[in-house]
């Protein structure tokens, strides 16, 4: 398996995996408003271009993606459901840790991903939030 920065021509595939995985695992926790807001974000070219995207792939197959703001805030973090619990998310996260010089990370975790972030060492910084139908829990990790 290889982890590397996503190239522009690969972005469509990364967004497709993100959307498919979101619909399968996270959308059930959201209202219609939240689902539409998430879709709006991942289809916003300016929003996408402001992030650093990395991918995990094996034999040319995309397995997962992680996107950050300056390597300190995780904006998107999705692993294809067929590859959950195989260490792919950990490898993507470790890559971001290698690039982050501050040692501090934040995320607005979806309800589905809370256990994943706790496993990675994140702790709550505030109570449950909801903005434009997007439900999240602010979390931080000082690795």
Secondary structure in CASP SS format (residue, H / E / C, confidence):
PFRMAT SS
TARGET T0000
AUTHOR 0000-0000-0000
METHOD secondary structure of the structure
MODEL  1
X C 1.00
X E 1.00
X E 1.00
X E 1.00
X E 1.00
X C 1.00
X C 1.00
X H 1.00
X H 1.00
X H 1.00
X H 1.00
X H 1.00
X H 1.00
X H 1.00
X H 1.00
X H 1.00
X H 1.00
X H 1.00
X H 1.00
X H 1.00
X H 1.00
X H 1.00
X H 1.00
X H 1.00
X H 1.00
X H 1.00
X H 1.00
X H 1.00
X H 1.00
X C 1.00
X C 1.00
X H 1.00
X H 1.00
X H 1.00
X H 1.00
X H 1.00
X H 1.00
X H 1.00
X H 1.00
X H 1.00
X H 1.00
X H 1.00
X C 1.00
X C 1.00
X H 1.00
X H 1.00
X H 1.00
X H 1.00
X H 1.00
X C 1.00
X C 1.00
X E 1.00
X E 1.00
X E 1.00
X E 1.00
X E 1.00
X E 1.00
X E 1.00
X C 1.00
X C 1.00
X E 1.00
X E 1.00
X E 1.00
X E 1.00
X E 1.00
X E 1.00
X E 1.00
X E 1.00
X E 1.00
X C 1.00
X C 1.00
X C 1.00
X E 1.00
X E 1.00
X E 1.00
X E 1.00
X E 1.00
X E 1.00
X E 1.00
X C 1.00
X H 1.00
X H 1.00
X H 1.00
X C 1.00
X C 1.00
X C 1.00
X C 1.00
X H 1.00
X H 1.00
X H 1.00
X H 1.00
X H 1.00
X H 1.00
X H 1.00
X H 1.00
X H 1.00
X H 1.00
X H 1.00
X H 1.00
X C 1.00
X C 1.00
X C 1.00
X C 1.00
X E 1.00
X E 1.00
X E 1.00
X E 1.00
X E 1.00
X E 1.00
X C 1.00
X C 1.00
X C 1.00
X C 1.00
X H 1.00
X H 1.00
X H 1.00
X H 1.00
X H 1.00
X H 1.00
X C 1.00
X C 1.00
X C 1.00
X E 1.00
X E 1.00
X E 1.00
X E 1.00
X E 1.00
X E 1.00
X E 1.00
X E 1.00
X E 1.00
X C 1.00
X C 1.00
X E 1.00
X E 1.00
X E 1.00
X E 1.00
X E 1.00
X E 1.00
X E 1.00
X E 1.00
X E 1.00
X C 1.00
END
